[in-house]
Amino acid sequence: MRWPRQLGTITLVTVVTILIWLLAAAKTRETETIAGRVDFTIASDSAGERYDVSPSPIPMTCTIEGPAMAVRETHNLLNSAPLSISLPPEHGRQEIDNLAVLIQNVESIRDLGVSVVSVEPSRVTVDVVEFVTRTAVTRVDIQSASTVQDVSVSPKSVEITVPRSVVHLLPDPLVVEAVVDPRDVLRLEPGVLHTVDGTLKLPDSVHISAAVMIDPASARVSFQLVARQRQATVPRVRIQVISSPQDFGLYQVALANPLLSDVDIEASPDAIAEVEAGHAQVIAMVHLTTNDKERSVEKKAVSFFAIVRPDGTATPVLGTWKDNPHPDIDITITRVE
């Protein structure tokens, strides 16, 4: 029988035809414009720890030419992820005049055997920022009216990373502050050793507008809360003049304004509660000496602030008016004839 032999011939002819068709399809040249993105990196910084490139990735359209199969593979490549291109490790602005040449030289593009006809945009400009790392000592900043002692912080030192262009603005020695939120302190009980988180930052005296990275970003702050204080703003504080008894009837003292508005005070929670409930009031004490009256002084500073209760007892407190603990008070002194 000749059927098996004829079947073999037909199979061979079919396989050869398919191979010829595939070869022809592979060699047929096509041109296609593909949308993609270019991701610029620094050749010596694959981990992205020392350099930052912006903007990146950058959208682009790339027109390529080559065998149909290679064009399809390039299409899949550019659509799957940004195309990575390495730049020299040079701090500052870099001008890329011919993006098509850079893309053509990318190994994955070159291996596919396609030609890069054009790229839009053909030129791009990127900014390369080099970062440097310095070691800083950690100190504690507890912005609280409470009294604390036995303060410690962990870790004792941290790494701070800044752009090379601003490293000269860092002070020597370099210090970062572990800032404790006052609200965290208010929730703690006095007389006990506490440990809370403090956010690390550069001191306010260091003025750097660029990005600053601190590693780690926080520290553990331990301290003993000795006495808890509260802060409050009193809308109206009366001014009271204290004078020598022997001068009564000899001088008349008048205040241009008998009240101070919005006085900030710090005191114990119980004392603040008394003031807020209206059971006590805050007084600004101004002491006039006989010599002050004889000279008819026109201004005298507040000696201190005090919380005065209905029974006459008074408790001096820390008070400030417009951040001044001893503001001047306008006074008119007239001798009684």
C-alpha positions as CSV (number, residue, x, y, z in Angstrom):
1,M,0.0,0.0,0.0
2,R,1.3,3.5,-0.9
3,W,-1.0,5.4,1.6
4,P,1.5,5.7,4.5
5,R,4.2,7.0,2.1
6,Q,1.9,9.6,0.6
7,L,0.8,10.7,4.1
8,G,4.4,11.3,5.1
9,T,5.0,13.3,1.9
10,I,1.9,15.5,2.7
11,T,3.1,16.0,6.3
12,L,6.6,17.0,5.2
13,V,5.2,19.5,2.6
14,T,2.8,21.0,5.3
15,V,5.6,21.5,7.8
16,V,7.9,23.0,5.2
17,T,5.1,25.4,4.1
18,I,4.5,26.5,7.7
19,L,8.1,27.1,8.3
20,I,8.4,29.1,5.2
21,W,5.4,31.1,6.2
22,L,6.7,31.8,9.7
23,L,10.1,32.7,8.3
24,A,8.5,35.1,5.9
25,A,6.4,36.6,8.6
26,A,9.4,37.0,10.9
27,K,11.4,38.7,8.1
28,T,8.6,41.1,7.0
29,R,9.5,44.5,8.2
30,E,7.0,46.7,10.0
31,T,7.0,50.2,11.5
32,E,5.0,51.0,14.6
33,T,4.7,53.9,17.1
34,I,4.4,52.7,20.7
35,A,3.5,54.6,23.8
36,G,5.7,53.9,26.8
37,R,7.7,55.4,29.7
38,V,11.4,55.9,30.4
39,D,12.7,55.5,33.9
40,F,16.0,57.2,34.5
41,T,18.3,55.7,37.2
42,I,21.9,56.3,38.2
43,A,24.3,53.5,37.1
44,S,26.2,53.4,40.4
45,D,23.0,53.6,42.6
46,S,20.8,50.7,41.6
47,A,19.3,50.7,45.1
48,G,18.2,54.3,44.8
49,E,19.8,55.3,48.1
50,R,22.3,58.0,47.0
51,Y,20.6,59.6,44.0
52,D,17.2,60.8,43.1
53,V,16.2,61.6,39.5
54,S,13.2,63.8,38.6
55,P,11.0,63.8,36.7
56,S,11.0,60.0,36.3
57,P,9.5,58.0,34.8
58,I,8.8,60.2,31.7
59,P,6.0,59.4,29.2
60,M,7.2,59.0,25.6
61,T,6.2,57.6,22.2
62,C,8.7,55.6,20.3
63,T,8.6,54.8,16.6
64,I,10.5,51.6,15.8
65,E,11.1,49.5,12.7
66,G,12.1,45.9,12.2
67,P,10.8,42.4,11.7
68,A,7.2,42.0,12.5
69,M,7.8,39.5,15.3
70,A,10.5,41.7,16.9
71,V,8.2,44.8,16.6
72,R,5.5,42.8,18.5
73,E,8.0,41.8,21.2
74,T,9.1,45.4,21.5
75,H,5.5,46.6,21.8
76,N,5.0,44.1,24.7
77,L,8.3,45.2,26.3
78,L,7.4,49.0,26.3
79,N,3.9,48.4,27.5
80,S,4.7,46.1,30.4
81,A,7.0,48.4,32.4
82,P,9.0,51.6,32.1
83,L,12.2,51.3,30.1
84,S,15.2,51.7,32.5
85,I,18.0,54.0,31.2
86,S,21.2,54.7,33.3
87,L,22.6,58.2,33.6
88,P,26.1,59.2,34.9
89,P,26.4,59.9,38.6
90,E,26.6,63.7,38.3
91,H,24.8,66.0,40.7
92,G,22.7,68.7,39.1
93,R,20.7,69.2,35.9
94,Q,21.4,66.8,33.0
95,E,20.4,67.5,29.4
96,I,19.6,64.5,27.3
97,D,19.9,65.7,23.7
98,N,19.0,62.5,21.8
99,L,16.7,60.2,23.7
100,A,16.4,57.9,20.6
101,V,20.1,57.0,20.7
102,L,19.8,56.1,24.5
103,I,16.8,53.9,23.9
104,Q,18.5,52.2,20.9
105,N,21.5,51.4,23.1
106,V,19.4,49.7,25.8
107,E,20.4,46.1,25.9
108,S,16.8,44.7,25.8
109,I,15.9,46.9,22.8
110,R,19.2,46.1,21.0
111,D,18.8,42.3,21.5
112,L,15.3,42.4,19.8
113,G,16.9,43.6,16.6
114,V,14.7,46.6,16.0
115,S,15.7,50.1,15.0
116,V,14.5,53.2,16.9
117,V,13.4,55.7,14.2
118,S,12.3,58.5,16.4
119,V,11.2,59.3,20.0
120,E,8.9,62.1,21.2
121,P,10.1,64.0,23.1
122,S,13.5,63.8,21.5
123,R,15.2,65.8,24.2
124,V,14.5,65.8,28.0
125,T,16.0,67.5,31.0
126,V,16.2,65.8,34.4
127,D,17.5,66.9,37.8
128,V,19.8,64.6,39.6
129,V,20.1,65.0,43.4
130,E,22.9,63.3,45.2
131,F,22.3,62.5,48.9
132,V,24.9,62.3,51.7
133,T,24.5,60.8,55.1
134,R,25.7,62.1,58.4
135,T,25.5,60.9,62.0
136,A,23.6,63.1,64.4
137,V,23.4,63.0,68.2
138,T,19.8,62.6,69.7
139,R,18.5,65.0,72.4
140,V,15.1,65.3,73.9
141,D,12.6,68.2,73.5
142,I,9.6,67.9,75.8
143,Q,7.4,70.9,75.1
144,S,5.3,70.6,78.2
145,A,4.4,72.7,81.2
146,S,5.0,69.6,83.4
147,T,8.2,69.1,85.4
148,V,10.2,66.1,84.3
149,Q,13.5,64.6,85.4
150,D,15.8,61.6,84.7
151,V,15.3,62.1,80.9
152,S,17.0,59.6,78.6
153,V,16.6,58.7,74.9
154,S,17.3,55.7,72.7
155,P,19.0,55.5,70.2
156,K,21.7,57.9,71.2
157,S,22.5,58.7,67.6
158,V,20.8,58.4,64.2
159,E,21.6,58.8,60.5
160,I,20.4,61.9,58.7
161,T,20.4,62.1,54.9
162,V,20.2,65.4,53.0
163,P,21.0,66.6,49.5
164,R,24.7,67.4,48.9
165,S,23.7,70.9,47.9
166,V,22.6,71.8,51.5
167,V,25.0,69.7,53.6
168,H,26.9,72.9,54.4
169,L,23.9,74.2,56.2
170,L,24.1,71.5,58.8
171,P,25.6,72.6,62.2
172,D,28.6,71.0,63.8
173,P,28.0,69.1,66.1
174,L,24.9,67.8,64.4
175,V,21.9,67.3,66.7
176,V,18.4,66.0,66.1
177,E,15.5,66.5,68.6
178,A,13.2,63.8,69.8
179,V,10.0,65.8,70.2
180,V,7.5,64.5,72.7
181,D,3.8,65.5,72.1
182,P,2.5,67.5,75.1
183,R,-0.7,65.6,74.8
184,D,1.1,62.4,75.6
185,V,2.5,63.9,78.8
186,L,-0.9,65.1,80.0
187,R,-2.1,61.5,80.0
188,L,0.6,60.3,82.3
189,E,0.6,59.9,86.1
190,P,3.2,61.9,88.2
191,G,5.9,60.1,90.2
192,V,6.3,57.2,87.7
193,L,9.0,56.5,85.1
194,H,7.4,56.7,81.7
195,T,8.6,55.8,78.2
196,V,6.9,57.4,75.1
197,D,7.7,57.8,71.4
198,G,9.4,61.1,70.3
199,T,9.4,62.2,66.6
200,L,12.8,63.0,65.4
201,K,13.5,66.3,63.6
202,L,16.1,69.0,63.1
203,P,16.1,71.8,65.6
204,D,14.1,74.9,64.5
205,S,17.4,76.9,64.3
206,V,18.4,74.8,61.3
207,H,16.7,76.2,58.2
208,I,16.8,73.6,55.4
209,S,14.0,73.6,52.8
210,A,15.1,70.5,51.0
211,A,13.9,67.0,52.0
212,V,15.6,65.5,55.1
213,M,15.5,61.8,55.9
214,I,16.2,60.6,59.5
215,D,16.7,57.0,60.2
216,P,15.1,55.8,62.4
217,A,12.3,58.4,62.3
218,S,11.4,58.2,66.0
219,A,13.1,57.5,69.3
220,R,12.0,56.1,72.7
221,V,12.1,58.8,75.4
222,S,12.1,57.8,79.1
223,F,11.5,60.3,81.9
224,Q,10.0,60.6,85.4
225,L,7.0,63.0,85.6
226,V,7.5,65.0,88.8
227,A,4.6,67.4,88.7
228,R,2.0,67.9,86.0
229,Q,1.1,71.4,84.9
230,R,-1.6,72.7,82.6
231,Q,-1.7,75.7,80.3
232,A,-4.6,77.9,79.7
233,T,-5.5,81.3,78.2
234,V,-7.4,83.7,80.4
235,P,-9.5,86.2,78.3
236,R,-9.5,89.0,80.8
237,V,-7.0,89.6,83.6
238,R,-7.4,92.5,86.0
239,I,-4.4,94.7,86.9
240,Q,-3.9,95.4,90.6
241,V,-1.4,98.0,91.9
242,I,0.5,97.2,95.1
243,S,1.8,100.2,97.0
244,S,3.2,101.2,100.4
245,P,0.5,101.9,103.0
246,Q,2.2,105.2,104.1
247,D,1.6,106.6,100.6
248,F,-2.2,106.3,100.8
249,G,-3.9,109.6,100.3
250,L,-0.8,111.3,99.0
251,Y,-1.0,110.1,95.4
252,Q,-3.7,109.2,92.9
253,V,-2.8,106.3,90.6
254,A,-4.8,105.7,87.4
255,L,-4.4,103.0,84.8
256,A,-4.8,103.7,81.1
257,N,-6.3,100.2,80.7
258,P,-7.2,98.2,83.9
259,L,-7.3,94.9,82.0
260,L,-5.0,92.6,80.0
261,S,-6.6,90.4,77.4
262,D,-5.6,86.8,76.5
263,V,-3.0,86.1,79.2
264,D,-1.4,82.7,79.0
265,I,-0.8,80.9,82.3
266,E,0.8,77.7,83.5
267,A,-0.3,76.2,86.8
268,S,-1.5,72.9,88.4
269,P,-4.5,71.2,86.9
270,D,-6.5,72.0,90.1
271,A,-5.7,75.7,90.0
272,I,-6.5,76.0,86.3
273,A,-9.8,74.2,87.0
274,E,-10.7,76.8,89.7
275,V,-10.1,79.6,87.2
276,E,-12.1,78.0,84.4
277,A,-15.0,77.3,86.8
278,G,-15.0,81.0,88.0
279,H,-14.0,80.1,91.6
280,A,-10.8,82.1,91.3
281,Q,-9.4,84.8,89.1
282,V,-6.0,85.7,87.7
283,I,-4.5,89.1,88.7
284,A,-1.5,90.9,87.2
285,M,0.3,92.5,90.1
286,V,2.1,95.8,89.6
287,H,4.3,97.1,92.5
288,L,4.8,100.8,92.8
289,T,7.4,102.1,95.2
290,T,7.4,105.5,96.9
291,N,10.2,106.5,94.6
292,D,8.1,105.5,91.5
293,K,5.3,107.8,92.7
294,E,7.7,110.7,93.5
295,R,9.1,110.4,90.0
296,S,5.6,110.1,88.5
297,V,6.7,107.1,86.3
298,E,4.5,106.6,83.3
299,K,5.1,102.8,82.9
300,K,5.7,100.0,85.3
301,A,6.2,96.3,84.5
302,V,4.0,93.6,85.9
303,S,5.8,92.0,88.8
304,F,4.1,88.7,88.6
305,F,0.7,87.0,87.9
306,A,-1.3,85.2,90.6
307,I,-4.4,83.2,91.0
308,V,-6.5,84.9,93.8
309,R,-9.4,83.1,95.5
310,P,-12.4,84.6,97.3
311,D,-10.8,84.0,100.7
312,G,-7.9,86.2,99.7
313,T,-5.3,83.5,99.3
314,A,-3.1,83.9,96.3
315,T,-0.9,81.5,94.3
316,P,1.8,83.0,92.0
317,V,1.7,81.4,88.6
318,L,3.8,81.6,85.4
319,G,2.0,84.1,83.1
320,T,2.8,85.8,79.9
321,W,1.0,88.5,77.8
322,K,2.1,88.5,74.2
323,D,5.0,86.1,75.2
324,N,6.2,88.7,77.8
325,P,6.1,87.6,81.5
326,H,6.6,91.3,82.6
327,P,4.7,93.6,80.2
328,D,4.7,97.3,80.8
329,I,1.6,98.9,82.1
330,D,0.7,102.6,81.3
331,I,0.2,104.5,84.5
332,T,-0.7,108.1,85.4
333,I,0.4,109.3,88.9
334,T,-0.9,112.5,90.3
335,R,0.1,114.0,93.7
336,V,-2.9,114.9,95.8
337,E,-2.6,118.5,97.1
